[in-house]
């Protein structure tokens, strides 16, 4: 007969690898959030340009004025 703890042995966790995995996942999450914020900003700009064009205006492009 097997003892109670003999069949349920789990390998020891390696804390060094766990920390690296957490850092990689945190970095991935930060990149994902930054990409989402960039995408929302781009979509807002496109929406503004489409609204302008939909109203029949001709000069909908933004004009960048150089700093003096």
N, CA, C and O atoms as a Tripos MOL2 file, in Angstrom:
@<TRIPOS>MOLECULE
protein
  272   271    68     0     0
PROTEIN
NO_CHARGES

@<TRIPOS>ATOM
      1 N           0.8300   -1.2000    0.0000 N.3       1 UNK1
      2 CA          0.0000    0.0000    0.0000 C.3       1 UNK1
      3 C           0.8610    1.2450    0.0000 C.2       1 UNK1
      4 O           1.9490    1.2800    0.5750 O.2       1 UNK1
      5 N           0.3560    2.2370   -0.6440 N.am      2 UNK2
      6 CA          1.0870    3.4920   -0.7300 C.3       2 UNK2
      7 C           0.7120    4.3940    0.4370 C.2       2 UNK2
      8 O          -0.4230    4.3850    0.9150 O.2       2 UNK2
      9 N           1.6810    5.1620    0.8750 N.am      3 UNK3
     10 CA          1.4040    6.1210    1.9380 C.3       3 UNK3
     11 C           0.6190    7.2940    1.3670 C.2       3 UNK3
     12 O           0.5450    7.4600    0.1490 O.2       3 UNK3
     13 N           0.0360    8.1030    2.2330 N.am      4 UNK4
     14 CA         -0.8130    9.2150    1.7880 C.3       4 UNK4
     15 C          -0.0630   10.2320    0.9310 C.2       4 UNK4
     16 O          -0.5970   10.6780   -0.0840 O.2       4 UNK4
     17 N           1.1340   10.6040    1.3020 N.am      5 UNK5
     18 CA          1.8680   11.6510    0.5930 C.3       5 UNK5
     19 C           2.7100   11.1520   -0.5580 C.2       5 UNK5
     20 O           3.2330   11.9580   -1.3280 O.2       5 UNK5
     21 N           2.8540    9.8480   -0.6970 N.am      6 UNK6
     22 CA          3.7790    9.3140   -1.6960 C.3       6 UNK6
     23 C           3.2830    9.5350   -3.1270 C.2       6 UNK6
     24 O           4.0850    9.8720   -3.9980 O.2       6 UNK6
     25 N           2.0340    9.3630   -3.3860 N.am      7 UNK7
     26 CA          1.5050    9.4860   -4.7420 C.3       7 UNK7
     27 C           1.2290   10.9210   -5.1540 C.2       7 UNK7
     28 O           0.9590   11.1720   -6.3290 O.2       7 UNK7
     29 N           1.2860   11.8590   -4.2430 N.am      8 UNK8
     30 CA          0.9200   13.2480   -4.5360 C.3       8 UNK8
     31 C           2.1210   14.1880   -4.4900 C.2       8 UNK8
     32 O           1.9710   15.3650   -4.1640 O.2       8 UNK8
     33 N           3.2960   13.6850   -4.8100 N.am      9 UNK9
     34 CA          4.4810   14.5420   -4.7710 C.3       9 UNK9
     35 C           4.4550   15.5070   -5.9450 C.2       9 UNK9
     36 O           4.1650   15.1280   -7.0800 O.2       9 UNK9
     37 N           4.7640   16.7520   -5.6470 N.am     10 UNK10
     38 CA          4.8550   17.7750   -6.6830 C.3      10 UNK10
     39 C           6.3050   18.2100   -6.7930 C.2      10 UNK10
     40 O           7.0140   18.2730   -5.7880 O.2      10 UNK10
     41 N           6.7480   18.5090   -7.9980 N.am     11 UNK11
     42 CA          8.1360   18.9720   -8.1320 C.3      11 UNK11
     43 C           8.3050   20.3300   -7.4490 C.2      11 UNK11
     44 O           7.3800   21.1430   -7.4480 O.2      11 UNK11
     45 N           9.4610   20.5740   -6.8780 N.am     12 UNK12
     46 CA          9.6670   21.8750   -6.2140 C.3      12 UNK12
     47 C           9.6520   23.0030   -7.2420 C.2      12 UNK12
     48 O          10.1510   22.8600   -8.3580 O.2      12 UNK12
     49 N           9.0730   24.1160   -6.8380 N.am     13 UNK13
     50 CA          9.0000   25.2670   -7.7330 C.3      13 UNK13
     51 C          10.3390   26.0080   -7.7160 C.2      13 UNK13
     52 O          10.9580   26.1890   -6.6670 O.2      13 UNK13
     53 N          10.7540   26.4190   -8.8780 N.am     14 UNK14
     54 CA         12.0000   27.1740   -8.9980 C.3      14 UNK14
     55 C          11.6360   28.6560   -9.0140 C.2      14 UNK14
     56 O          11.0960   29.1540  -10.0020 O.2      14 UNK14
     57 N          11.9270   29.3490   -7.9380 N.am     15 UNK15
     58 CA         11.5310   30.7490   -7.7970 C.3      15 UNK15
     59 C          12.2360   31.6470   -8.8080 C.2      15 UNK15
     60 O          11.6830   32.6770   -9.1930 O.2      15 UNK15
     61 N          13.4370   31.2900   -9.2490 N.am     16 UNK16
     62 CA         14.1540   32.1120  -10.2190 C.3      16 UNK16
     63 C          13.4330   32.1710  -11.5450 C.2      16 UNK16
     64 O          13.2920   33.2470  -12.1270 O.2      16 UNK16
     65 N          12.9760   31.0370  -12.0320 N.am     17 UNK17
     66 CA         12.2480   31.0060  -13.2960 C.3      17 UNK17
     67 C          10.8790   31.6600  -13.1550 C.2      17 UNK17
     68 O          10.3770   32.2760  -14.0950 O.2      17 UNK17
     69 N          10.2970   31.5260  -12.0130 N.am     18 UNK18
     70 CA          8.9790   32.1150  -11.7950 C.3      18 UNK18
     71 C           9.0530   33.6430  -11.8650 C.2      18 UNK18
     72 O           8.1610   34.2850  -12.4200 O.2      18 UNK18
     73 N          10.0960   34.2110  -11.3130 N.am     19 UNK19
     74 CA         10.2680   35.6640  -11.3680 C.3      19 UNK19
     75 C          10.4920   36.1490  -12.7940 C.2      19 UNK19
     76 O           9.9740   37.1930  -13.1900 O.2      19 UNK19
     77 N          11.2590   35.3940  -13.5600 N.am     20 UNK20
     78 CA         11.4980   35.7630  -14.9570 C.3      20 UNK20
     79 C          10.1980   35.6840  -15.7480 C.2      20 UNK20
     80 O           9.8990   36.5680  -16.5500 O.2      20 UNK20
     81 N           9.4280   34.6270  -15.5220 N.am     21 UNK21
     82 CA          8.1440   34.4890  -16.2130 C.3      21 UNK21
     83 C           7.2020   35.6350  -15.8600 C.2      21 UNK21
     84 O           6.5090   36.1550  -16.7340 O.2      21 UNK21
     85 N           7.1690   36.0290  -14.6110 N.am     22 UNK22
     86 CA          6.3200   37.1570  -14.2080 C.3      22 UNK22
     87 C           6.7670   38.4510  -14.8660 C.2      22 UNK22
     88 O           5.9320   39.2560  -15.2790 O.2      22 UNK22
     89 N           8.0780   38.6620  -14.9680 N.am     23 UNK23
     90 CA          8.5880   39.8750  -15.6120 C.3      23 UNK23
     91 C           8.2400   39.8940  -17.0950 C.2      23 UNK23
     92 O           7.8790   40.9410  -17.6330 O.2      23 UNK23
     93 N           8.3440   38.7530  -17.7560 N.am     24 UNK24
     94 CA          8.0020   38.6800  -19.1810 C.3      24 UNK24
     95 C           6.5130   38.9510  -19.3810 C.2      24 UNK24
     96 O           6.1330   39.6830  -20.2940 O.2      24 UNK24
     97 N           5.6800   38.3730  -18.5430 N.am     25 UNK25
     98 CA          4.2390   38.6030  -18.6560 C.3      25 UNK25
     99 C           3.8810   40.0570  -18.3670 C.2      25 UNK25
    100 O           2.9940   40.6140  -19.0140 O.2      25 UNK25
    101 N           4.5520   40.6710  -17.4110 N.am     26 UNK26
    102 CA          4.3080   42.0800  -17.1200 C.3      26 UNK26
    103 C           4.6980   42.9410  -18.3160 C.2      26 UNK26
    104 O           3.9680   43.8620  -18.6820 O.2      26 UNK26
    105 N           5.8480   42.6450  -18.9270 N.am     27 UNK27
    106 CA          6.2740   43.3840  -20.1110 C.3      27 UNK27
    107 C           5.2920   43.2250  -21.2580 C.2      27 UNK27
    108 O           4.9810   44.1970  -21.9460 O.2      27 UNK27
    109 N           4.7980   42.0100  -21.4740 N.am     28 UNK28
    110 CA          3.8150   41.7640  -22.5260 C.3      28 UNK28
    111 C           2.5450   42.5530  -22.2600 C.2      28 UNK28
    112 O           1.9710   43.1290  -23.1850 O.2      28 UNK28
    113 N           2.1000   42.5880  -21.0130 N.am     29 UNK29
    114 CA          0.8930   43.3240  -20.6480 C.3      29 UNK29
    115 C           1.0660   44.8210  -20.8870 C.2      29 UNK29
    116 O           0.1510   45.4800  -21.3800 O.2      29 UNK29
    117 N           2.2320   45.3590  -20.5390 N.am     30 UNK30
    118 CA          2.4960   46.7850  -20.7490 C.3      30 UNK30
    119 C           2.4760   47.1140  -22.2470 C.2      30 UNK30
    120 O           1.9060   48.1270  -22.6530 O.2      30 UNK30
    121 N           3.0990   46.2580  -23.0650 N.am     31 UNK31
    122 CA          3.1040   46.4750  -24.5160 C.3      31 UNK31
    123 C           1.6870   46.3910  -25.0670 C.2      31 UNK31
    124 O           1.3110   47.1780  -25.9360 O.2      31 UNK31
    125 N           0.9040   45.4490  -24.5730 N.am     32 UNK32
    126 CA         -0.4720   45.2950  -25.0320 C.3      32 UNK32
    127 C          -1.3160   46.5210  -24.6850 C.2      32 UNK32
    128 O          -2.1060   46.9780  -25.5120 O.2      32 UNK32
    129 N          -1.1640   47.0500  -23.4940 N.am     33 UNK33
    130 CA         -1.9100   48.2420  -23.0890 C.3      33 UNK33
    131 C          -1.4790   49.4540  -23.9150 C.2      33 UNK33
    132 O          -2.3200   50.2500  -24.3350 O.2      33 UNK33
    133 N          -0.1660   49.5990  -24.1480 N.am     34 UNK34
    134 CA          0.3260   50.7230  -24.9520 C.3      34 UNK34
    135 C          -0.2050   50.6390  -26.3810 C.2      34 UNK34
    136 O          -0.5870   51.6570  -26.9580 O.2      34 UNK34
    137 N          -0.2340   49.4430  -26.9530 N.am     35 UNK35
    138 CA         -0.7660   49.2700  -28.3050 C.3      35 UNK35
    139 C          -2.2520   49.6050  -28.3470 C.2      35 UNK35
    140 O          -2.7280   50.1890  -29.3210 O.2      35 UNK35
    141 N          -2.9840   49.2420  -27.3080 N.am     36 UNK36
    142 CA         -4.4090   49.5640  -27.2490 C.3      36 UNK36
    143 C          -4.6530   51.0660  -27.1680 C.2      36 UNK36
    144 O          -5.5600   51.5870  -27.8160 O.2      36 UNK36
    145 N          -3.8520   51.7530  -26.3790 N.am     37 UNK37
    146 CA         -3.9870   53.2100  -26.2670 C.3      37 UNK37
    147 C          -3.6610   53.8760  -27.5960 C.2      37 UNK37
    148 O          -4.3690   54.7880  -28.0230 O.2      37 UNK37
    149 N          -2.5930   53.4260  -28.2530 N.am     38 UNK38
    150 CA         -2.2280   53.9720  -29.5620 C.3      38 UNK38
    151 C          -3.3490   53.7210  -30.5800 C.2      38 UNK38
    152 O          -3.6860   54.6090  -31.3630 O.2      38 UNK38
    153 N          -3.9190   52.5260  -30.5680 N.am     39 UNK39
    154 CA         -4.9800   52.1850  -31.5030 C.3      39 UNK39
    155 C          -6.2140   53.0510  -31.2780 C.2      39 UNK39
    156 O          -6.8390   53.4920  -32.2420 O.2      39 UNK39
    157 N          -6.5720   53.2980  -30.0280 N.am     40 UNK40
    158 CA         -7.7170   54.1540  -29.7370 C.3      40 UNK40
    159 C          -7.4850   55.5860  -30.2320 C.2      40 UNK40
    160 O          -8.3990   56.2090  -30.7720 O.2      40 UNK40
    161 N          -6.2740   56.1040  -30.0500 N.am     41 UNK41
    162 CA         -5.9600   57.4500  -30.5360 C.3      41 UNK41
    163 C          -6.0330   57.5380  -32.0430 C.2      41 UNK41
    164 O          -6.5470   58.5160  -32.5860 O.2      41 UNK41
    165 N          -5.5230   56.5210  -32.7260 N.am     42 UNK42
    166 CA         -5.5640   56.4990  -34.1860 C.3      42 UNK42
    167 C          -7.0040   56.4130  -34.6900 C.2      42 UNK42
    168 O          -7.3730   57.0740  -35.6610 O.2      42 UNK42
    169 N          -7.8040   55.6000  -34.0270 N.am     43 UNK43
    170 CA         -9.2020   55.4790  -34.4320 C.3      43 UNK43
    171 C          -9.9560   56.7910  -34.2250 C.2      43 UNK43
    172 O         -10.8290   57.1290  -35.0250 O.2      43 UNK43
    173 N          -9.6360   57.5310  -33.1730 N.am     44 UNK44
    174 CA        -10.2780   58.8230  -32.9330 C.3      44 UNK44
    175 C          -9.9040   59.8190  -34.0280 C.2      44 UNK44
    176 O         -10.7550   60.5810  -34.4870 O.2      44 UNK44
    177 N          -8.6330   59.8180  -34.4530 N.am     45 UNK45
    178 CA         -8.2180   60.7190  -35.5300 C.3      45 UNK45
    179 C          -8.9230   60.3910  -36.8350 C.2      45 UNK45
    180 O          -9.3590   61.2910  -37.5530 O.2      45 UNK45
    181 N          -9.0370   59.1160  -37.1420 N.am     46 UNK46
    182 CA         -9.7250   58.7030  -38.3690 C.3      46 UNK46
    183 C         -11.1960   59.0780  -38.3110 C.2      46 UNK46
    184 O         -11.7690   59.5130  -39.3090 O.2      46 UNK46
    185 N         -11.8100   58.9110  -37.1420 N.am     47 UNK47
    186 CA        -13.2200   59.2710  -36.9870 C.3      47 UNK47
    187 C         -13.4350   60.7650  -37.2140 C.2      47 UNK47
    188 O         -14.4070   61.1660  -37.8550 O.2      47 UNK47
    189 N         -12.5280   61.5890  -36.6890 N.am     48 UNK48
    190 CA        -12.6490   63.0400  -36.8890 C.3      48 UNK48
    191 C         -12.5320   63.4030  -38.3610 C.2      48 UNK48
    192 O         -13.2810   64.2460  -38.8570 O.2      48 UNK48
    193 N         -11.5940   62.7690  -39.0640 N.am     49 UNK49
    194 CA        -11.4240   63.0520  -40.4890 C.3      49 UNK49
    195 C         -12.6460   62.5900  -41.2840 C.2      49 UNK49
    196 O         -13.0610   63.2760  -42.2180 O.2      49 UNK49
    197 N         -13.2220   61.4580  -40.9370 N.am     50 UNK50
    198 CA        -14.4100   60.9680  -41.6330 C.3      50 UNK50
    199 C         -15.6210   61.8450  -41.3460 C.2      50 UNK50
    200 O         -16.4370   62.0740  -42.2390 O.2      50 UNK50
    201 N         -15.7530   62.3340  -40.1290 N.am     51 UNK51
    202 CA        -16.8580   63.2400  -39.8060 C.3      51 UNK51
    203 C         -16.7380   64.5310  -40.5960 C.2      51 UNK51
    204 O         -17.7350   65.0550  -41.0910 O.2      51 UNK51
    205 N         -15.5300   65.0390  -40.7140 N.am     52 UNK52
    206 CA        -15.2930   66.2670  -41.4670 C.3      52 UNK52
    207 C         -15.6460   66.0620  -42.9380 C.2      52 UNK52
    208 O         -16.3440   66.8820  -43.5350 O.2      52 UNK52
    209 N         -15.1630   64.9720  -43.5140 N.am     53 UNK53
    210 CA        -15.4390   64.6870  -44.9240 C.3      53 UNK53
    211 C         -16.9220   64.4030  -45.1450 C.2      53 UNK53
    212 O         -17.4680   64.7480  -46.1940 O.2      53 UNK53
    213 N         -17.5710   63.7860  -44.1820 N.am     54 UNK54
    214 CA        -18.9890   63.4820  -44.2950 C.3      54 UNK54
    215 C         -19.8570   64.7280  -44.2940 C.2      54 UNK54
    216 O         -20.9750   64.7010  -44.8090 O.2      54 UNK54
    217 N         -19.3660   65.8070  -43.7300 N.am     55 UNK55
    218 CA        -20.1040   67.0680  -43.7130 C.3      55 UNK55
    219 C         -19.8790   67.8680  -44.9890 C.2      55 UNK55
    220 O         -20.4420   68.9510  -45.1530 O.2      55 UNK55
    221 N         -19.0640   67.3440  -45.8850 N.am     56 UNK56
    222 CA        -18.8380   68.0070  -47.1600 C.3      56 UNK56
    223 C         -17.7190   69.0340  -47.1400 C.2      56 UNK56
    224 O         -17.5710   69.7950  -48.0970 O.2      56 UNK56
    225 N         -16.9530   69.0750  -46.1090 N.am     57 UNK57
    226 CA        -15.8380   70.0230  -46.0600 C.3      57 UNK57
    227 C         -14.7030   69.5390  -46.9400 C.2      57 UNK57
    228 O         -14.5390   68.3370  -47.1460 O.2      57 UNK57
    229 N         -13.9230   70.4660  -47.4560 N.am     58 UNK58
    230 CA        -12.8460   70.0980  -48.3680 C.3      58 UNK58
    231 C         -11.4750   70.0560  -47.7040 C.2      58 UNK58
    232 O         -10.6000   69.3170  -48.1540 O.2      58 UNK58
    233 N         -11.2700   70.8280  -46.6500 N.am     59 UNK59
    234 CA         -9.9540   70.9240  -46.0310 C.3      59 UNK59
    235 C          -9.9870   70.2340  -44.6710 C.2      59 UNK59
    236 O         -10.0050   70.8960  -43.6340 O.2      59 UNK59
    237 N          -9.9940   68.9140  -44.6780 N.am     60 UNK60
    238 CA        -10.1260   68.1640  -43.4300 C.3      60 UNK60
    239 C          -8.7850   67.7140  -42.8620 C.2      60 UNK60
    240 O          -8.7220   67.2780  -41.7120 O.2      60 UNK60
    241 N          -7.7270   67.8090  -43.6320 N.am     61 UNK61
    242 CA         -6.4220   67.3580  -43.1580 C.3      61 UNK61
    243 C          -5.8810   68.3490  -42.1130 C.2      61 UNK61
    244 O          -6.1020   69.5560  -42.2120 O.2      61 UNK61
    245 N          -5.1810   67.8230  -41.1290 N.am     62 UNK62
    246 CA         -4.5800   68.6950  -40.1130 C.3      62 UNK62
    247 C          -3.3370   69.3590  -40.7030 C.2      62 UNK62
    248 O          -2.5980   68.7560  -41.4810 O.2      62 UNK62
    249 N          -3.1320   70.5910  -40.3190 N.am     63 UNK63
    250 CA         -1.9830   71.3530  -40.8030 C.3      63 UNK63
    251 C          -1.0260   71.5420  -39.6380 C.2      63 UNK63
    252 O          -1.3820   72.1300  -38.6160 O.2      63 UNK63
    253 N           0.1900   71.0380  -39.7990 N.am     64 UNK64
    254 CA          1.2220   71.1780  -38.7750 C.3      64 UNK64
    255 C           1.9920   72.4680  -39.0120 C.2      64 UNK64
    256 O           2.6100   72.6470  -40.0610 O.2      64 UNK64
    257 N           1.9530   73.3650  -38.0330 N.am     65 UNK65
    258 CA          2.6640   74.6290  -38.1290 C.3      65 UNK65
    259 C           3.9850   74.4730  -37.3920 C.2      65 UNK65
    260 O           3.9940   74.0860  -36.2230 O.2      65 UNK65
    261 N           5.1140   74.7700  -38.0590 N.am     66 UNK66
    262 CA          6.4050   74.6380  -37.3720 C.3      66 UNK66
    263 C           6.5420   75.6620  -36.2440 C.2      66 UNK66
    264 O           6.0290   76.7780  -36.3310 O.2      66 UNK66
    265 N           7.2350   75.2620  -35.1990 N.am     67 UNK67
    266 CA          7.4540   76.1540  -34.0570 C.3      67 UNK67
    267 C           8.4440   77.2380  -34.4350 C.2      67 UNK67
    268 O           9.3880   76.9950  -35.1870 O.2      67 UNK67
    269 N           8.2270   78.4290  -33.9130 N.am     68 UNK68
    270 CA          9.1070   79.5750  -34.2360 C.3      68 UNK68
    271 C          10.0810   79.8080  -33.1280 C.2      68 UNK68
    272 O          10.9020   80.7220  -33.2100 O.2      68 UNK68
@<TRIPOS>BOND
     1     1     2 1
     2     2     3 1
     3     3     4 2
     4     3     5 am
     5     5     6 1
     6     6     7 1
     7     7     8 2
     8     7     9 am
     9     9    10 1
    10    10    11 1
    11    11    12 2
    12    11    13 am
    13    13    14 1
    14    14    15 1
    15    15    16 2
    16    15    17 am
    17    17    18 1
    18    18    19 1
    19    19    20 2
    20    19    21 am
    21    21    22 1
    22    22    23 1
    23    23    24 2
    24    23    25 am
    25    25    26 1
    26    26    27 1
    27    27    28 2
    28    27    29 am
    29    29    30 1
    30    30    31 1
    31    31    32 2
    32    31    33 am
    33    33    34 1
    34    34    35 1
    35    35    36 2
    36    35    37 am
    37    37    38 1
    38    38    39 1
    39    39    40 2
    40    39    41 am
    41    41    42 1
    42    42    43 1
    43    43    44 2
    44    43    45 am
    45    45    46 1
    46    46    47 1
    47    47    48 2
    48    47    49 am
    49    49    50 1
    50    50    51 1
    51    51    52 2
    52    51    53 am
    53    53    54 1
    54    54    55 1
    55    55    56 2
    56    55    57 am
    57    57    58 1
    58    58    59 1
    59    59    60 2
    60    59    61 am
    61    61    62 1
    62    62    63 1
    63    63    64 2
    64    63    65 am
    65    65    66 1
    66    66    67 1
    67    67    68 2
    68    67    69 am
    69    69    70 1
    70    70    71 1
    71    71    72 2
    72    71    73 am
    73    73    74 1
    74    74    75 1
    75    75    76 2
    76    75    77 am
    77    77    78 1
    78    78    79 1
    79    79    80 2
    80    79    81 am
    81    81    82 1
    82    82    83 1
    83    83    84 2
    84    83    85 am
    85    85    86 1
    86    86    87 1
    87    87    88 2
    88    87    89 am
    89    89    90 1
    90    90    91 1
    91    91    92 2
    92    91    93 am
    93    93    94 1
    94    94    95 1
    95    95    96 2
    96    95    97 am
    97    97    98 1
    98    98    99 1
    99    99   100 2
   100    99   101 am
   101   101   102 1
   102   102   103 1
   103   103   104 2
   104   103   105 am
   105   105   106 1
   106   106   107 1
   107   107   108 2
   108   107   109 am
   109   109   110 1
   110   110   111 1
   111   111   112 2
   112   111   113 am
   113   113   114 1
   114   114   115 1
   115   115   116 2
   116   115   117 am
   117   117   118 1
   118   118   119 1
   119   119   120 2
   120   119   121 am
   121   121   122 1
   122   122   123 1
   123   123   124 2
   124   123   125 am
   125   125   126 1
   126   126   127 1
   127   127   128 2
   128   127   129 am
   129   129   130 1
   130   130   131 1
   131   131   132 2
   132   131   133 am
   133   133   134 1
   134   134   135 1
   135   135   136 2
   136   135   137 am
   137   137   138 1
   138   138   139 1
   139   139   140 2
   140   139   141 am
   141   141   142 1
   142   142   143 1
   143   143   144 2
   144   143   145 am
   145   145   146 1
   146   146   147 1
   147   147   148 2
   148   147   149 am
   149   149   150 1
   150   150   151 1
   151   151   152 2
   152   151   153 am
   153   153   154 1
   154   154   155 1
   155   155   156 2
   156   155   157 am
   157   157   158 1
   158   158   159 1
   159   159   160 2
   160   159   161 am
   161   161   162 1
   162   162   163 1
   163   163   164 2
   164   163   165 am
   165   165   166 1
   166   166   167 1
   167   167   168 2
   168   167   169 am
   169   169   170 1
   170   170   171 1
   171   171   172 2
   172   171   173 am
   173   173   174 1
   174   174   175 1
   175   175   176 2
   176   175   177 am
   177   177   178 1
   178   178   179 1
   179   179   180 2
   180   179   181 am
   181   181   182 1
   182   182   183 1
   183   183   184 2
   184   183   185 am
   185   185   186 1
   186   186   187 1
   187   187   188 2
   188   187   189 am
   189   189   190 1
   190   190   191 1
   191   191   192 2
   192   191   193 am
   193   193   194 1
   194   194   195 1
   195   195   196 2
   196   195   197 am
   197   197   198 1
   198   198   199 1
   199   199   200 2
   200   199   201 am
   201   201   202 1
   202   202   203 1
   203   203   204 2
   204   203   205 am
   205   205   206 1
   206   206   207 1
   207   207   208 2
   208   207   209 am
   209   209   210 1
   210   210   211 1
   211   211   212 2
   212   211   213 am
   213   213   214 1
   214   214   215 1
   215   215   216 2
   216   215   217 am
   217   217   218 1
   218   218   219 1
   219   219   220 2
   220   219   221 am
   221   221   222 1
   222   222   223 1
   223   223   224 2
   224   223   225 am
   225   225   226 1
   226   226   227 1
   227   227   228 2
   228   227   229 am
   229   229   230 1
   230   230   231 1
   231   231   232 2
   232   231   233 am
   233   233   234 1
   234   234   235 1
   235   235   236 2
   236   235   237 am
   237   237   238 1
   238   238   239 1
   239   239   240 2
   240   239   241 am
   241   241   242 1
   242   242   243 1
   243   243   244 2
   244   243   245 am
   245   245   246 1
   246   246   247 1
   247   247   248 2
   248   247   249 am
   249   249   250 1
   250   250   251 1
   251   251   252 2
   252   251   253 am
   253   253   254 1
   254   254   255 1
   255   255   256 2
   256   255   257 am
   257   257   258 1
   258   258   259 1
   259   259   260 2
   260   259   261 am
   261   261   262 1
   262   262   263 1
   263   263   264 2
   264   263   265 am
   265   265   266 1
   266   266   267 1
   267   267   268 2
   268   267   269 am
   269   269   270 1
   270   270   271 1
   271   271   272 2
@<TRIPOS>SUBSTRUCTURE
     1 UNK1         2 RESIDUE 1 A UNK
     2 UNK2         6 RESIDUE 1 A UNK
     3 UNK3        10 RESIDUE 1 A UNK
     4 UNK4        14 RESIDUE 1 A UNK
     5 UNK5        18 RESIDUE 1 A UNK
     6 UNK6        22 RESIDUE 1 A UNK
     7 UNK7        26 RESIDUE 1 A UNK
     8 UNK8        30 RESIDUE 1 A UNK
     9 UNK9        34 RESIDUE 1 A UNK
    10 UNK10       38 RESIDUE 1 A UNK
    11 UNK11       42 RESIDUE 1 A UNK
    12 UNK12       46 RESIDUE 1 A UNK
    13 UNK13       50 RESIDUE 1 A UNK
    14 UNK14       54 RESIDUE 1 A UNK
    15 UNK15       58 RESIDUE 1 A UNK
    16 UNK16       62 RESIDUE 1 A UNK
    17 UNK17       66 RESIDUE 1 A UNK
    18 UNK18       70 RESIDUE 1 A UNK
    19 UNK19       74 RESIDUE 1 A UNK
    20 UNK20       78 RESIDUE 1 A UNK
    21 UNK21       82 RESIDUE 1 A UNK
    22 UNK22       86 RESIDUE 1 A UNK
    23 UNK23       90 RESIDUE 1 A UNK
    24 UNK24       94 RESIDUE 1 A UNK
    25 UNK25       98 RESIDUE 1 A UNK
    26 UNK26      102 RESIDUE 1 A UNK
    27 UNK27      106 RESIDUE 1 A UNK
    28 UNK28      110 RESIDUE 1 A UNK
    29 UNK29      114 RESIDUE 1 A UNK
    30 UNK30      118 RESIDUE 1 A UNK
    31 UNK31      122 RESIDUE 1 A UNK
    32 UNK32      126 RESIDUE 1 A UNK
    33 UNK33      130 RESIDUE 1 A UNK
    34 UNK34      134 RESIDUE 1 A UNK
    35 UNK35      138 RESIDUE 1 A UNK
    36 UNK36      142 RESIDUE 1 A UNK
    37 UNK37      146 RESIDUE 1 A UNK
    38 UNK38      150 RESIDUE 1 A UNK
    39 UNK39      154 RESIDUE 1 A UNK
    40 UNK40      158 RESIDUE 1 A UNK
    41 UNK41      162 RESIDUE 1 A UNK
    42 UNK42      166 RESIDUE 1 A UNK
    43 UNK43      170 RESIDUE 1 A UNK
    44 UNK44      174 RESIDUE 1 A UNK
    45 UNK45      178 RESIDUE 1 A UNK
    46 UNK46      182 RESIDUE 1 A UNK
    47 UNK47      186 RESIDUE 1 A UNK
    48 UNK48      190 RESIDUE 1 A UNK
    49 UNK49      194 RESIDUE 1 A UNK
    50 UNK50      198 RESIDUE 1 A UNK
    51 UNK51      202 RESIDUE 1 A UNK
    52 UNK52      206 RESIDUE 1 A UNK
    53 UNK53      210 RESIDUE 1 A UNK
    54 UNK54      214 RESIDUE 1 A UNK
    55 UNK55      218 RESIDUE 1 A UNK
    56 UNK56      222 RESIDUE 1 A UNK
    57 UNK57      226 RESIDUE 1 A UNK
    58 UNK58      230 RESIDUE 1 A UNK
    59 UNK59      234 RESIDUE 1 A UNK
    60 UNK60      238 RESIDUE 1 A UNK
    61 UNK61      242 RESIDUE 1 A UNK
    62 UNK62      246 RESIDUE 1 A UNK
    63 UNK63      250 RESIDUE 1 A UNK
    64 UNK64      254 RESIDUE 1 A UNK
    65 UNK65      258 RESIDUE 1 A UNK
    66 UNK66      262 RESIDUE 1 A UNK
    67 UNK67      266 RESIDUE 1 A UNK
    68 UNK68      270 RESIDUE 1 A UNK
